[in-house]
Amino acid sequence: MGRGSGLKQDVPGRTVTIERSYQDLKDELGLDHYEGRSFIGWHHHVTVVLACYAFLIAEHARSFPPSAQREGCDQSLSHAA
């Protein structure tokens, strides 16, 4: 049994989250738009994209705290039932 085979068993639900985040990085922030030739230029591009993504995630968390989301979900589910 290889080392990598246990990874998917440990975090089965994370694959979809990771793929969705990667797609957001490509679509919304232009992760795949770099067409330069140097590693330094690519590194700068990826660093800026990841910094922007971190900022967006932090702003989203600040605007919608987890406790408010849980309370909102409970209310909406009770209204839906």
Distance bins in CASP14 RR format, pairs under 12 A and 6 or more apart:
PFRMAT RR
TARGET T0000
AUTHOR 0000-0000-0000
RMODE 2
METHOD distances of the structure
MODEL  1
1 7 0 0 0 0 0 1 0 0 0 0 0
1 9 0 0 0 0 0 1 0 0 0 0 0
2 8 0 0 0 0 0 1 0 0 0 0 0
2 9 0 0 0 0 0 1 0 0 0 0 0
3 9 0 0 0 0 0 1 0 0 0 0 0
3 10 0 0 0 0 0 1 0 0 0 0 0
4 10 0 0 0 0 1 0 0 0 0 0 0
4 11 0 0 0 0 0 1 0 0 0 0 0
6 12 0 0 0 0 0 1 0 0 0 0 0
7 13 0 0 0 0 0 1 0 0 0 0 0
7 14 0 0 0 0 1 0 0 0 0 0 0
7 15 0 0 0 0 1 0 0 0 0 0 0
7 18 0 0 0 0 0 1 0 0 0 0 0
8 14 0 0 0 0 1 0 0 0 0 0 0
8 15 1 0 0 1 0 0 0 0 0 0 0
8 18 0 0 0 0 0 1 0 0 0 0 0
9 15 0 0 0 0 0 1 0 0 0 0 0
11 17 0 0 0 0 1 0 0 0 0 0 0
11 18 0 0 0 0 1 0 0 0 0 0 0
12 18 0 0 0 0 0 1 0 0 0 0 0
13 19 0 0 0 0 0 1 0 0 0 0 0
13 20 0 0 0 0 0 1 0 0 0 0 0
14 20 0 0 0 0 0 1 0 0 0 0 0
14 21 0 0 0 0 0 1 0 0 0 0 0
15 21 0 0 0 0 0 1 0 0 0 0 0
15 22 0 0 0 0 0 1 0 0 0 0 0
16 22 0 0 0 0 0 1 0 0 0 0 0
16 23 0 0 0 0 0 1 0 0 0 0 0
17 23 0 0 0 0 0 1 0 0 0 0 0
17 24 0 0 0 0 0 1 0 0 0 0 0
18 24 0 0 0 0 0 1 0 0 0 0 0
18 25 0 0 0 0 0 1 0 0 0 0 0
19 25 0 0 0 0 0 1 0 0 0 0 0
19 26 0 0 0 0 0 1 0 0 0 0 0
20 26 0 0 0 0 0 1 0 0 0 0 0
20 27 0 0 0 0 0 1 0 0 0 0 0
20 28 0 0 0 0 0 1 0 0 0 0 0
21 27 0 0 0 0 0 1 0 0 0 0 0
21 28 0 0 0 0 0 1 0 0 0 0 0
21 29 0 0 0 0 0 1 0 0 0 0 0
21 31 0 0 0 0 0 1 0 0 0 0 0
21 49 0 0 0 0 0 1 0 0 0 0 0
21 50 0 0 0 0 0 1 0 0 0 0 0
21 53 1 0 0 1 0 0 0 0 0 0 0
21 54 0 0 0 0 0 1 0 0 0 0 0
21 56 0 0 0 0 0 1 0 0 0 0 0
21 57 0 0 0 0 1 0 0 0 0 0 0
22 28 0 0 0 0 0 1 0 0 0 0 0
22 29 0 0 0 0 0 1 0 0 0 0 0
22 30 0 0 0 0 0 1 0 0 0 0 0
22 31 1 0 0 1 0 0 0 0 0 0 0
22 32 0 0 0 0 1 0 0 0 0 0 0
22 49 0 0 0 0 0 1 0 0 0 0 0
22 50 0 0 0 0 0 1 0 0 0 0 0
22 53 0 0 0 0 0 1 0 0 0 0 0
23 29 0 0 0 0 0 1 0 0 0 0 0
23 30 0 0 0 0 0 1 0 0 0 0 0
23 31 0 0 0 0 1 0 0 0 0 0 0
23 32 0 0 0 0 0 1 0 0 0 0 0
23 53 0 0 0 0 0 1 0 0 0 0 0
24 30 0 0 0 0 1 0 0 0 0 0 0
24 31 0 0 0 0 1 0 0 0 0 0 0
24 32 0 0 0 0 0 1 0 0 0 0 0
24 49 0 0 0 0 0 1 0 0 0 0 0
24 50 0 0 0 0 0 1 0 0 0 0 0
24 52 0 0 0 0 0 1 0 0 0 0 0
24 53 1 0 0 1 0 0 0 0 0 0 0
24 56 0 0 0 0 1 0 0 0 0 0 0
24 57 0 0 0 0 1 0 0 0 0 0 0
24 60 0 0 0 0 0 1 0 0 0 0 0
25 31 1 0 1 0 0 0 0 0 0 0 0
25 32 0 0 0 0 1 0 0 0 0 0 0
25 33 0 0 0 0 0 1 0 0 0 0 0
25 45 0 0 0 0 0 1 0 0 0 0 0
25 46 0 0 0 0 1 0 0 0 0 0 0
25 48 0 0 0 0 0 1 0 0 0 0 0
25 49 1 0 0 1 0 0 0 0 0 0 0
25 50 1 0 0 1 0 0 0 0 0 0 0
25 51 0 0 0 0 0 1 0 0 0 0 0
25 52 0 0 0 0 1 0 0 0 0 0 0
25 53 1 0 1 0 0 0 0 0 0 0 0
25 54 0 0 0 0 0 1 0 0 0 0 0
25 56 0 0 0 0 0 1 0 0 0 0 0
25 57 0 0 0 0 0 1 0 0 0 0 0
26 32 1 0 1 0 0 0 0 0 0 0 0
26 33 0 0 0 0 1 0 0 0 0 0 0
26 34 0 0 0 0 0 1 0 0 0 0 0
26 46 0 0 0 0 0 1 0 0 0 0 0
26 49 0 0 0 0 1 0 0 0 0 0 0
26 53 0 0 0 0 0 1 0 0 0 0 0
27 33 0 0 0 0 0 1 0 0 0 0 0
27 49 0 0 0 0 0 1 0 0 0 0 0
27 53 0 0 0 0 0 1 0 0 0 0 0
28 49 0 0 0 0 1 0 0 0 0 0 0
28 52 0 0 0 0 1 0 0 0 0 0 0
28 53 0 0 0 0 1 0 0 0 0 0 0
28 56 0 0 0 0 1 0 0 0 0 0 0
28 57 0 0 0 0 0 1 0 0 0 0 0
29 45 0 0 0 0 0 1 0 0 0 0 0
29 46 0 0 0 0 0 1 0 0 0 0 0
29 47 0 0 0 0 0 1 0 0 0 0 0
29 48 0 0 0 0 1 0 0 0 0 0 0
29 49 1 0 1 0 0 0 0 0 0 0 0
29 50 0 0 0 0 1 0 0 0 0 0 0
29 51 0 0 0 0 1 0 0 0 0 0 0
29 52 1 0 1 0 0 0 0 0 0 0 0
29 53 1 0 1 0 0 0 0 0 0 0 0
29 54 0 0 0 0 0 1 0 0 0 0 0
29 55 0 0 0 0 0 1 0 0 0 0 0
29 56 0 0 0 0 1 0 0 0 0 0 0
29 57 0 0 0 0 0 1 0 0 0 0 0
30 45 0 0 0 0 1 0 0 0 0 0 0
30 46 0 0 0 0 0 1 0 0 0 0 0
30 48 0 0 0 0 1 0 0 0 0 0 0
30 49 1 0 0 1 0 0 0 0 0 0 0
30 50 0 0 0 0 0 1 0 0 0 0 0
30 52 0 0 0 0 1 0 0 0 0 0 0
30 53 0 0 0 0 0 1 0 0 0 0 0
31 42 0 0 0 0 0 1 0 0 0 0 0
31 45 0 0 0 0 1 0 0 0 0 0 0
31 46 1 0 0 1 0 0 0 0 0 0 0
31 47 0 0 0 0 0 1 0 0 0 0 0
31 48 0 0 0 0 0 1 0 0 0 0 0
31 49 1 0 1 0 0 0 0 0 0 0 0
31 50 0 0 0 0 1 0 0 0 0 0 0
31 52 0 0 0 0 1 0 0 0 0 0 0
31 53 0 0 0 0 1 0 0 0 0 0 0
32 42 0 0 0 0 0 1 0 0 0 0 0
32 45 0 0 0 0 1 0 0 0 0 0 0
32 46 0 0 0 0 0 1 0 0 0 0 0
32 49 0 0 0 0 1 0 0 0 0 0 0
33 42 0 0 0 0 0 1 0 0 0 0 0
33 45 1 0 0 1 0 0 0 0 0 0 0
33 46 0 0 0 0 0 1 0 0 0 0 0
33 48 0 0 0 0 0 1 0 0 0 0 0
33 49 0 0 0 0 1 0 0 0 0 0 0
34 40 0 0 0 0 0 1 0 0 0 0 0
34 41 1 0 0 1 0 0 0 0 0 0 0
34 42 1 0 1 0 0 0 0 0 0 0 0
34 43 0 0 0 0 1 0 0 0 0 0 0
34 44 0 0 0 0 1 0 0 0 0 0 0
34 45 1 0 1 0 0 0 0 0 0 0 0
34 46 1 0 0 1 0 0 0 0 0 0 0
34 47 0 0 0 0 0 1 0 0 0 0 0
34 48 0 0 0 0 0 1 0 0 0 0 0
34 49 0 0 0 0 1 0 0 0 0 0 0
35 41 0 0 0 0 0 1 0 0 0 0 0
35 42 0 0 0 0 1 0 0 0 0 0 0
35 45 0 0 0 0 1 0 0 0 0 0 0
36 42 1 0 0 1 0 0 0 0 0 0 0
36 43 0 0 0 0 0 1 0 0 0 0 0
36 44 0 0 0 0 0 1 0 0 0 0 0
36 45 0 0 0 0 1 0 0 0 0 0 0
36 46 0 0 0 0 0 1 0 0 0 0 0
38 44 0 0 0 0 1 0 0 0 0 0 0
38 45 0 0 0 0 0 1 0 0 0 0 0
39 45 0 0 0 0 0 1 0 0 0 0 0
39 46 0 0 0 0 0 1 0 0 0 0 0
40 46 0 0 0 0 0 1 0 0 0 0 0
40 47 0 0 0 0 0 1 0 0 0 0 0
41 47 0 0 0 0 1 0 0 0 0 0 0
41 48 0 0 0 0 0 1 0 0 0 0 0
41 49 0 0 0 0 0 1 0 0 0 0 0
42 48 0 0 0 0 0 1 0 0 0 0 0
42 49 0 0 0 0 0 1 0 0 0 0 0
43 49 0 0 0 0 0 1 0 0 0 0 0
43 50 0 0 0 0 0 1 0 0 0 0 0
44 50 0 0 0 0 0 1 0 0 0 0 0
44 51 0 0 0 0 0 1 0 0 0 0 0
45 51 0 0 0 0 0 1 0 0 0 0 0
45 52 0 0 0 0 0 1 0 0 0 0 0
46 52 0 0 0 0 0 1 0 0 0 0 0
46 53 0 0 0 0 0 1 0 0 0 0 0
47 53 0 0 0 0 0 1 0 0 0 0 0
47 54 0 0 0 0 0 1 0 0 0 0 0
48 54 0 0 0 0 0 1 0 0 0 0 0
48 55 0 0 0 0 0 1 0 0 0 0 0
49 55 0 0 0 0 0 1 0 0 0 0 0
49 56 0 0 0 0 0 1 0 0 0 0 0
50 56 0 0 0 0 0 1 0 0 0 0 0
50 57 0 0 0 0 0 1 0 0 0 0 0
51 57 0 0 0 0 0 1 0 0 0 0 0
51 58 0 0 0 0 0 1 0 0 0 0 0
52 58 0 0 0 0 0 1 0 0 0 0 0
52 59 0 0 0 0 0 1 0 0 0 0 0
53 59 0 0 0 0 0 1 0 0 0 0 0
53 60 0 0 0 0 0 1 0 0 0 0 0
54 60 0 0 0 0 0 1 0 0 0 0 0
54 61 0 0 0 0 0 1 0 0 0 0 0
55 61 0 0 0 0 0 1 0 0 0 0 0
55 62 0 0 0 0 0 1 0 0 0 0 0
56 62 0 0 0 0 0 1 0 0 0 0 0
56 63 0 0 0 0 0 1 0 0 0 0 0
57 63 0 0 0 0 0 1 0 0 0 0 0
57 64 0 0 0 0 0 1 0 0 0 0 0
58 64 0 0 0 0 0 1 0 0 0 0 0
58 65 0 0 0 0 0 1 0 0 0 0 0
59 65 0 0 0 0 0 1 0 0 0 0 0
60 66 0 0 0 0 0 1 0 0 0 0 0
60 69 0 0 0 0 0 1 0 0 0 0 0
61 67 0 0 0 0 0 1 0 0 0 0 0
61 68 0 0 0 0 0 1 0 0 0 0 0
61 69 0 0 0 0 1 0 0 0 0 0 0
62 68 0 0 0 0 0 1 0 0 0 0 0
63 69 0 0 0 0 0 1 0 0 0 0 0
64 70 0 0 0 0 0 1 0 0 0 0 0
64 71 0 0 0 0 0 1 0 0 0 0 0
64 72 0 0 0 0 1 0 0 0 0 0 0
64 73 0 0 0 0 0 1 0 0 0 0 0
65 71 0 0 0 0 1 0 0 0 0 0 0
65 72 0 0 0 0 0 1 0 0 0 0 0
66 72 0 0 0 0 0 1 0 0 0 0 0
66 73 0 0 0 0 0 1 0 0 0 0 0
67 73 0 0 0 0 0 1 0 0 0 0 0
67 74 0 0 0 0 0 1 0 0 0 0 0
68 74 0 0 0 0 0 1 0 0 0 0 0
68 75 0 0 0 0 0 1 0 0 0 0 0
69 75 0 0 0 0 0 1 0 0 0 0 0
69 76 0 0 0 0 0 1 0 0 0 0 0
70 76 0 0 0 0 0 1 0 0 0 0 0
70 77 0 0 0 0 0 1 0 0 0 0 0
71 77 0 0 0 0 0 1 0 0 0 0 0
71 78 0 0 0 0 0 1 0 0 0 0 0
72 78 0 0 0 0 1 0 0 0 0 0 0
72 79 0 0 0 0 1 0 0 0 0 0 0
72 80 0 0 0 0 0 1 0 0 0 0 0
73 79 0 0 0 0 0 1 0 0 0 0 0
73 80 0 0 0 0 0 1 0 0 0 0 0
74 80 0 0 0 0 0 1 0 0 0 0 0
74 81 0 0 0 0 0 1 0 0 0 0 0
75 81 0 0 0 0 0 1 0 0 0 0 0
END
